Amino acid sequence: MKRILAKICLGLCLVLAATGCKNSKALMPNISGKAGEVIVVIDRENWEGNLGNAVRELLGGECPYLIPREPLFTLSNVTPSGFGELFKIHRNILIFNINPQNQKEGVNLINDAWAHPQCIVQIDAFDKESALNLLKENTAIIVNTIEQAERDRNIGNAIRYENAQTSLAVRDMIGGNPHFPDGYKVRKKTDNFIWVAYDSASILQDILVYRYPANGNESDFKLETLIANRNAILKDNVPSTYEGSYMTTDESYLKPTLEFIRFRGRQFAQIRGWWDVHGGWMGGPFVEHAFYSRDGKEIIVLDAFVHAPGHDKRQLLRQVESIIYSFEWAGTSEETKKEGE
């Protein structure tokens, strides 16, 4: 009898150990604060000095391709003495731990210290000069970490509330799909083009998915090649309200930019730019991801754009951008889906 009880206890311990991490997150409070907000924990003197200016330049600078201009993140200062329980559950926190008695200096990235899903960047420094140097030396890491945390929250929600019918329609055409949350519906579909829309009376948050034959050489992902193909496909498939008008890419006022991204095992060319209407007056920001099909014979493009006159566009663009970042090929592992749990 004792042996049986011992085995039962051992089994329960193993189950509890396996589920402990997941349950600990489930017991955590949800994060507070609005999307795009960052709390900066630093004393008032440094916030109003060179260190604070550097933080505002880094995280509060202009978000690209938005008119009117908006900051990359919305910043709020909290002093260390005022950093209590109310602020500890905020979604994004940048903490300056400046103390000559620190054991070492560095930038620490912490997840879910007081809430879930939480992003904390802590800069440990002996003095304010060292803190400033650490901030400047780790600019890309700090910005990318907070941006990815915001993106992951959007992706998690898209997976949790996915419109399976819309995702399946895209998968059937290109062999994979982003995760489209509820409300996104197919507006137009051809053999090589799908227009997925989430529209209200004054806001458009849409994603265009299309494919075309690849050249099979380095010209496939040159900026001019991608833009030329974009303009040709949009001219045929995305008309505007005026006769003879259609969506195109602005290349005079806000020139598009190209960078190559590696994200969770995938590689793609990313274009940021401003779309407008040939023969009309509409316009807005867009983000495009272009990559080879699985067999390498085609270029697949995920093109997310926003039209929201009179509204702030930073979060609207981040939402559709997150959706195209959520793309995965059919038959891949369940890891992405687990992020939404």
Disulfide bonds with the S-S distance in Angstrom:
none
